[in-house]
Amino acid sequence: MARIVVTEFVALDGIGEEPGQWSLDYWNDDIAKFKEAELGASDALLLGRKTYEGFAAAWPQRAGDPFADKFNSMPKYVATTTLDRFDWQNSRRLGADVPGEVARLKRQAGQDIVIHGSMTLVNSLLPHGLIDEFRLLVYPLLLGSGRRVFQDGNAAKLRLAESRDMGSGVVLLRYQPA
């Protein structure tokens, strides 16, 4: 059975919006190794529309390194009601019943199915108990405004599976349902 794993870059005040604008100054070998291992343990991506559009615009041009090649070739499942065209290799739209489709994907044998960013999707799956692990890379900054990773109204009881200093002030927190 596959697991649904959420991986997020998040500021200390809970903001996860536009991490490309604030996370790169903290990037180091420890974070790179973690992200490579995470990708190695996954065989599909589950994305919301906004994250899909950003990734589809960026990743295909990065072909030629092992990380980008795997990212580009793996299946991508997209939660959207507005996109009709999927140019990024191996991408397809989920049906209207996103929680039902995700539950079906989980029942398939395989490695982790990873959600990068996609905060609206994450928050829509939380009430259905479909997320098996949260991997939060917490950055030592307060952004002051922006979209929070976890929206009001969602509640979950979690247990800490791992905490790790990633250097440069970033901390990895891995949580699983309690």
N, C-alpha and C positions, 0 to 999 in steps of 0.2 A: 504494500500500500504506500502510495506517495504521501509526502507531508507538504503542507502549505507553510512556507517560511516567509515572514515579512522582514525586510532589511531596510533600515532607514538611517539617514544622516539627520541628526536632530540637535538643535541648539539647547543649551541648558534651560531655557524658558519654554521648551516644548515645540518651538517653531521648526518645521521641516520644509518650508517653502523655498524653492530655488537654491538648493544646496551648492550648485555650481558657482554661485556668487560668493559663498562664504566658507566652504569646506576645503578648498584647494590649498590654502596657506598651511594647513595642518597635515597634508598628505605626507606619508613616509613609508618606509619599507614594511613596517609592521602592518599598517592598514592595507598595503598592496598585497602582502602575503595572505592576510585574512580574506580579502575579496577574491583572490585567486582560488583559495581553498573552498570558499563558498560556491564559486562557479563550478569547481570540479565536482562538488557533491550534488549538483543540480542538473536536470536535463530538460527543464522547460521554464519559461517565463510567463507570469500572469500579470497583466498590466492594465491600468486604466487608460482612457483615451489620451489624456494630456501627457502622461509619461511615455506612452507608446509613440506619440507624435514626436516628442523630443528625442527619444532614442532612435527612432526610424530616420530622423534627419541627421543624426550624428554617427551611429555605429557602422553602417555599411561603408562609409568612407575610410574606416580604420582597418580594413581588411589587411591581412598580412602578418599579424601577430597572433599568438595562440589564444589570448584572452578574447580579442575581437572576433577571431574566426569561430570560436565556440559560441559566443554570444549571438553572432549573426546566423549561425546554422541551426541553433536549437529551436524547437517549437515555441511560438509566442501566442498566447491566448489573450484576447483583448476584450475588456468589458466596455462596450460602447453601444449607443443607440444612434449615433450620428455618422460614424465613418462607414463608408461603403467600399472604399478601396484600400487595400493593404499591400503596399509595394515591398515592404521589408520581408525578405525570404522567410518562409515557413510561418507566416502570421495568419491568424483567423479570428473571426469575431465569435464571442460566446453568445449563446442564445439569450432570450429575454429574461429567463429565470437564472440569473447569475449565480445565486447560492446553490441552486440545483445542479447547474453545470460544474461548479467548483467541487461539489460533493462527488459528482461522477468522476471528475479528473483524479480526485484523491483515491478513489477505489482502484484505479489502475496501478499496476506494479510500476515501480520506477523510483528514481531518485527524487530529491526535493524539487518542488515547483516553487519558484521564488518570486515574490512581489517586491519590486524596487519602487520606492516612492509610492505613487498611486494612492494617496491618502484617502480619497473618496471611496475607492474600492475597498481599502483596508477597513474603513469604518462601516461599510455596508456588510462586510463579512463577519465582523466581530459579534453581532447579536446571534449569529447562527452557529457559533462555536467551531468554525471551519479552520481557524488558524492554529497551527501546531507549535509555532515558535516565533518570537519577536527578537530580532537582532538590532539593537539600537547602538549606533556609534554616536556617543554624546560628546558634543564639541564645547570647549570652554569659552562660550560667548553667549551674551544675551542679545537677541536681535530686536526685541522690543515690540515688533509687530510682524504680522504675517500669519499664514495658516498653520495651526497646530497639527501635529501628527494625529493625535487622538481628540476627537470632537466631543463636545458636551453630549450627554445622553448615553454614551457607551460606558459600560462597566464590565470589568473582568477581574477575576481573582487569579493572580499569576504567582509562580515561584521562580526565584532566581536560579538559573542553571549555571551561569558563569559571569564573572566580572573580570575584566582584564585591562590593565593599563596598556594603551596602544602607543604610548609616547606622544610627544607634542601636545600633551594635555587632553587628548581624546581618550575616552573610556568606552570599552565594549561592554554592554549589558545584554545578556541573553536570558530571555524569560520564556517559560512554557506554562500552559494552563495548570492551575493548581488542582 
